[in-house]
């Protein structure tokens, strides 16, 4: 049985996520479609990846805006107060969808240097 989870945000709004364990390959492809792949702009890529995840993850919210799955530009209209919380909430899902990225980010104990800050 899948479950959904409602998250309260700093602005007083809330978002409801579908169970990440119900995500499928097609959801991953839709999330990836929003990422430009410009490695020279890692912060922009992080936002694009988060936006893609939110498009497939959000099933309901309290904002008076269309859901991101129907109108991805709705995400650009969210209060700045909720930005960091949404980034944090999507991190476990990013690791689920792209585990190799998570493994690559991990520190190699045999390496004499720290991982680079991409």
C-alpha positions in Angstrom: 0.0 0.0 0.0 1.5 3.4 -1.0 1.2 6.4 1.2 1.4 10.1 0.7 3.0 12.6 2.9 2.0 16.2 3.6 4.8 18.7 4.5 4.3 22.0 6.2 6.4 24.8 4.7 7.8 27.9 6.4 5.3 30.3 4.7 2.4 28.4 6.3 1.7 26.6 3.0 1.8 22.8 2.6 2.7 20.3 -0.2 1.6 16.7 -0.5 4.0 14.3 -2.1 3.2 11.0 -3.6 5.1 8.0 -2.1 8.5 8.2 -3.8 8.6 4.4 -3.8 5.8 4.5 -6.5 7.9 6.5 -8.9 8.6 4.7 -12.2 11.1 5.0 -15.0 8.8 7.4 -16.9 8.7 9.7 -13.8 12.5 9.8 -13.8 12.6 10.6 -17.5 10.1 13.5 -16.9 12.1 14.8 -14.0 15.3 14.7 -16.1 13.6 16.5 -19.0 13.8 19.7 -17.0 17.6 19.5 -16.5 19.6 21.4 -19.1 22.8 19.6 -18.3 24.9 22.7 -18.2 27.7 21.5 -15.8 29.2 25.1 -15.7 26.1 26.1 -13.7 25.8 23.6 -10.9 23.4 25.7 -8.8 21.1 26.2 -11.8 21.2 22.4 -12.4 20.3 21.8 -8.8 17.2 23.9 -9.1 16.3 22.3 -12.5 16.6 18.9 -10.9 14.5 19.9 -7.9 11.9 21.4 -10.2 11.8 18.1 -12.2 11.4 16.1 -9.0 8.6 18.4 -7.7 6.8 18.1 -11.0 6.5 14.3 -10.5 6.2 14.3 -6.7 3.6 16.9 -5.8 0.1 15.6 -5.9 -1.5 18.5 -4.0 -0.7 21.8 -2.4 -2.3 24.7 -0.6 -1.0 27.4 -3.1 -3.6 29.0 -5.3 -1.6 27.9 -8.4 -1.8 25.0 -10.8 0.1 21.9 -9.7 3.7 21.7 -11.2 2.7 18.7 -13.2 0.2 20.8 -15.1 2.2 24.1 -15.1 5.9 23.8 -14.2 6.2 27.6 -14.1 4.1 27.6 -10.9 7.2 26.6 -9.0 8.8 30.0 -9.9 5.9 31.7 -8.1 6.4 30.1 -4.8 7.4 32.2 -1.8 11.2 32.4 -1.2 10.6 31.3 2.4 9.7 27.8 1.2 12.6 27.4 -1.2 15.2 25.8 1.1 12.6 23.5 2.7 11.6 22.2 -0.8 15.2 21.6 -1.7 15.7 19.6 1.5 12.5 17.6 1.1 13.5 16.5 -2.4 17.1 15.4 -1.5 16.1 11.8 -0.5 14.2 11.5 -3.8 17.1 12.8 -5.8 19.3 10.1 -4.2 16.6 7.5 -5.0 16.4 8.5 -8.7 20.1 9.1 -9.2 22.0 6.8 -6.7 25.2 7.0 -8.8 25.3 10.8 -8.3 25.0 10.2 -4.5 27.7 7.6 -4.5 30.0 9.9 -6.6 29.5 12.7 -4.0 30.5 10.4 -1.1 34.0 10.8 0.2 36.5 8.1 -0.9 38.2 7.0 2.3 41.3 6.0 0.3 41.6 9.4 -1.3 44.1 11.9 0.2 41.8 14.8 -0.9 38.3 16.0 -0.2 35.6 15.6 -2.8 35.4 18.6 -5.1 32.5 21.1 -4.6 31.1 20.9 -8.1 
